[in-house]
Amino acid sequence: MPSSLPMFDKELELYFEHTEHDNVLDIGPGEGKFGKMLRRVQPSAKRIAVELEAVYVEQYGLRDIYDELLVMDATRLMDDVRLTFGAVIIGDVIEHLRKSAGTDLLNFLVYRSMVMFVKFPVQMLQNDWDGHVSEAHVSVWSELDFASFDHIFIERDPMQIAVVRGYRNRAIEWLPQPFIRALGYDSCTAYYNERPERWKRADRDTRWRQECDAALESLIRPGEKFIMIDQEQSGLLGRIAGWRIPFLEQSGQYFGMPANDEVALNELQRQRAAGAKWLVITQNSFWVIQFYPGLMRELHTDHRCELQNDSLVVFRLR
């Protein structure tokens, strides 16, 4: 049926009251409940709906509720890999899809969204409704189906919701605090810490930067200049960028990687003379270890390697 139970509706409204998105995708809007909520609490977001049943469009006035309405099977979204969304709401819909189709759709959308809300019932029988075969429940879902995603899962009989971090959302605290508190946690960090294995699903880039920043700040004192060999890609130690020297450097800006060992060694000496105390090589630039053997020989012979792991190599320059 085109309506749904109210469990988690208040929490969803709370989320959108505290988070702004350019657009929101509502899959299977039915009578347009979530579209009306979005129009009320976040009117600036473009509301996009995908509805399979053409009769619902006129019956519930969906064109007046949504800014864009696609009358089609939601799996056809996968035909356009350029699509991107802020939030995706799949409310009381995924159980109507074949399991294979629902799984494929989730995997497609997680790459193209900031957050997904997937709400569905537990063991609720439903065949066709008012002649609409698409209203039948045909697949069974549980938290196990979201094990590969960074997610928070809550069950309130007879409904469940999976809140999934989309890969466009690069943060550890990826949910607004009022919302996650409504789910029973003080923060996303508290949720991860409850079961440390959950950290494996957290945003890898953000966690990597946090761990690397902590390691570097334990070595490099405030005010000490350091050479950063990262091709301007790591984003490390951004808050002390005034003391961060790119390699190569010209007029304070990154000037590309040295053409050869001679250029690399000259740059090292020039920056040492200018006061550089440290040299840092990040994971993405470990290729320099093989490409500039003379530079590495100089670093290991005349300077001191203070840290070497899978993420960083750090030298204290004498």
C-alpha positions in Angstrom: 0.0 0.0 0.0 1.2 3.5 -0.7 1.3 4.5 3.0 3.7 3.3 5.7 4.0 2.9 9.4 5.2 6.0 11.4 8.2 4.4 13.1 11.4 6.4 12.6 9.5 9.3 10.9 10.3 11.7 13.7 14.0 10.8 13.6 14.1 11.3 9.8 12.6 14.7 10.2 15.1 15.5 12.9 17.9 14.6 10.6 16.7 16.9 7.8 16.2 19.7 10.3 19.9 19.6 11.2 21.5 18.7 7.8 21.3 20.5 4.5 21.4 18.7 1.1 21.3 20.0 -2.4 18.9 17.2 -3.3 17.1 14.3 -1.8 15.9 11.1 -3.6 12.7 9.4 -2.4 12.3 6.0 -3.8 8.7 4.7 -3.8 7.1 7.8 -2.4 3.6 6.4 -2.4 1.3 9.1 -1.0 4.3 11.5 -0.7 4.8 11.5 3.0 8.5 12.1 3.0 8.2 14.7 0.2 5.8 16.7 2.3 8.1 16.5 5.3 11.1 17.7 3.2 9.1 20.6 1.7 8.3 21.6 5.3 11.7 21.3 7.0 14.2 21.6 4.1 12.4 23.5 1.3 15.7 24.5 -0.4 16.6 20.8 -1.3 15.5 19.6 -4.6 13.0 16.8 -4.0 13.3 13.9 -6.5 11.0 10.9 -6.5 11.0 7.6 -8.3 7.5 6.0 -8.4 6.7 2.7 -10.3 2.9 3.1 -10.1 1.8 5.7 -12.6 -1.7 5.8 -11.0 -0.3 7.1 -7.7 1.1 10.2 -9.5 -2.3 11.7 -10.1 -4.0 10.0 -7.1 -1.7 11.6 -4.6 -0.7 14.7 -6.5 3.0 13.7 -6.5 4.0 16.3 -9.1 2.9 19.0 -6.7 5.0 17.5 -3.9 8.3 16.8 -5.8 10.4 19.0 -8.0 11.3 16.0 -10.2 9.3 12.9 -10.7 10.5 9.8 -12.5 7.8 7.2 -13.2 9.8 4.0 -13.6 11.4 1.0 -11.9 14.0 2.3 -9.4 16.5 -0.1 -10.7 16.7 2.0 -13.9 18.6 4.6 -11.8 21.6 2.3 -12.3 21.6 3.1 -16.1 23.1 6.6 -15.3 26.4 6.3 -13.4 26.7 10.2 -13.3 23.8 10.5 -10.8 24.6 12.0 -7.4 22.4 12.6 -4.4 22.6 14.2 -1.0 20.3 11.8 0.9 18.3 8.8 -0.3 15.2 7.6 1.4 14.0 4.1 0.7 11.0 3.9 3.0 9.0 0.7 3.2 10.1 -0.1 -0.4 13.1 -2.5 -0.4 11.0 -5.5 0.7 9.0 -5.0 -2.6 12.1 -5.6 -4.7 13.6 -8.9 -5.5 16.6 -9.4 -3.3 19.1 -9.3 -6.1 17.6 -6.0 -7.5 17.5 -4.4 -4.0 21.1 -5.4 -3.3 22.3 -4.1 -6.6 20.5 -0.8 -6.1 22.0 -0.3 -2.6 25.5 -1.0 -3.9 24.9 1.5 -6.8 23.5 4.3 -4.5 26.1 4.0 -1.8 28.7 5.3 -4.2 26.5 8.2 -5.2 25.0 9.6 -2.0 26.0 11.2 1.3 23.5 9.1 3.4 20.8 6.4 2.8 17.8 5.7 5.0 16.5 2.2 4.4 13.3 1.5 6.4 11.5 -1.9 6.2 9.2 -4.2 8.2 9.9 -7.5 9.9 7.9 -10.6 8.9 4.9 -8.6 7.6 2.8 -10.5 5.1 1.5 -8.5 2.2 0.4 -9.6 -1.3 -0.8 -7.4 -4.0 -2.9 -4.4 -2.8 -5.9 -3.0 -4.7 -4.6 -4.8 -7.8 -1.1 -3.4 -7.6 1.2 -6.4 -7.8 4.2 -4.2 -7.0 2.9 -3.8 -3.4 3.6 -7.4 -2.6 6.5 -8.2 -0.2 8.9 -10.5 -2.0 12.2 -10.2 -0.1 13.5 -10.5 3.5 16.0 -8.0 4.9 18.0 -7.8 8.1 21.1 -6.1 9.5 23.2 -8.9 7.8 22.4 -7.3 4.5 24.1 -4.1 5.5 27.3 -5.7 7.0 29.5 -4.4 4.2 28.3 -0.8 4.7 29.2 1.7 7.3 25.8 1.8 8.9 23.7 2.2 12.1 20.9 -0.4 12.5 17.9 0.1 14.8 14.9 -2.2 15.2 11.6 -1.1 16.7 9.0 -3.8 16.2 7.7 -4.2 13.6 10.1 -1.9 11.7 13.8 -1.7 11.1 16.0 1.1 9.7 19.5 1.0 8.4 21.2 4.4 8.2 24.0 4.0 5.7 27.0 6.4 5.2 27.3 7.0 1.5 30.8 7.1 0.1 30.4 10.8 -0.8 30.3 11.5 2.9 34.0 11.7 4.1 33.8 12.1 7.8 33.9 10.1 11.0 31.1 12.2 12.6 28.9 11.8 9.5 25.5 12.3 11.3 24.2 15.4 13.1 24.4 14.9 16.9 20.7 15.5 17.6 19.8 12.7 15.2 22.3 10.1 16.4 21.4 10.8 20.0 17.8 10.0 19.0 19.1 6.6 17.9 20.7 6.1 21.3 24.3 7.1 20.8 26.2 10.3 21.8 28.1 10.4 18.6 29.3 8.3 15.6 32.6 7.8 17.5 30.6 6.3 20.4 28.8 4.0 18.0 32.1 2.8 16.6 33.7 2.4 20.0 30.8 0.2 21.2 32.2 -2.5 18.9 35.7 -1.7 17.7 35.3 -3.9 14.6 32.8 -1.2 13.4 35.8 1.1 12.8 36.7 -1.1 9.7 33.6 0.4 8.0 34.3 4.0 9.0 35.6 6.4 6.4 39.1 5.1 5.7 40.6 8.4 4.4 39.4 10.5 7.3 40.6 7.9 9.9 43.9 7.6 8.0 44.4 11.3 8.2 43.5 11.5 11.8 46.0 8.7 12.7 48.8 10.2 10.6 48.2 13.7 11.9 48.5 12.4 15.5 51.7 10.6 14.7 53.3 13.6 13.0 52.2 16.0 15.7 53.9 13.7 18.3 57.2 14.3 16.4 57.0 17.8 14.8 56.9 20.6 17.3 54.9 23.8 16.7 56.8 26.2 14.5 59.2 23.6 13.0 59.2 23.6 9.2 58.8 20.3 7.5 59.1 19.1 3.9 56.0 17.1 2.8 56.4 14.6 -0.1 52.8 13.8 -0.9 52.2 15.4 -4.4 49.7 17.6 -2.5 47.2 14.8 -2.1 47.3 13.7 1.5 45.7 16.7 3.2 47.9 16.0 6.3 48.7 18.6 8.9 46.5 21.1 7.1 46.0 23.2 10.2 49.7 24.1 10.4 50.1 24.6 6.6 52.2 27.7 7.2 55.1 25.5 8.2 54.4 22.8 5.5 56.8 22.9 2.5 55.8 21.1 -0.7 58.3 19.1 -2.6 59.3 20.7 -5.1 58.4 24.2 -3.9 58.4 27.5 -5.9 57.0 30.7 -4.4 55.3 28.7 -1.6 53.4 26.5 -4.1 53.8 22.9 -5.2 55.9 22.8 -8.4 55.8 19.1 -9.4 58.1 16.2 -8.5 61.8 16.4 -9.3 62.9 15.2 -12.7 65.8 13.2 -11.2 68.0 12.6 -8.1 70.1 15.6 -8.7 67.1 18.0 -8.7 65.7 16.2 -5.6 69.0 16.5 -3.7 69.4 20.2 -4.6 65.8 20.8 -3.3 66.6 19.0 -0.1 69.7 21.1 0.5 67.8 24.4 -0.4 65.0 23.7 2.1 67.4 22.6 4.8 69.2 25.9 4.4 65.8 27.7 4.6 65.1 26.0 8.0 63.4 22.7 7.2 63.7 20.4 10.2 61.8 17.3 9.0 61.0 15.4 5.8 57.8 13.4 5.5 56.9 10.9 2.8 53.3 9.7 2.7 51.8 6.5 1.6 50.7 7.7 -1.9 54.3 8.8 -2.7 56.2 5.8 -1.5 57.3 5.3 -5.1 60.0 8.0 -4.5 61.9 5.5 -2.3 62.8 3.6 -5.5 62.7 6.5 -8.0 65.3 8.7 -6.1 67.9 6.3 -4.7 70.4 9.1 -4.2 67.9 11.1 -2.1 67.1 8.1 0.0 70.8 7.3 0.5 71.4 10.9 1.7 68.4 10.8 4.1 69.4 7.4 5.6 73.1 8.3 5.8 73.1 11.9 7.0 69.8 12.2 8.8 67.6 10.1 11.2 64.5 8.1 10.3 62.2 8.6 13.2 59.1 6.8 11.9 58.5 4.2 9.2 55.2 2.3 8.8 52.6 1.5 6.2 51.4 5.1 6.1 54.5 7.3 6.7 58.2 7.6 6.5 59.6 10.5 8.6 63.1 11.8 8.8 64.6 14.3 11.3 66.9 16.5 9.3 70.3 17.3 10.9 
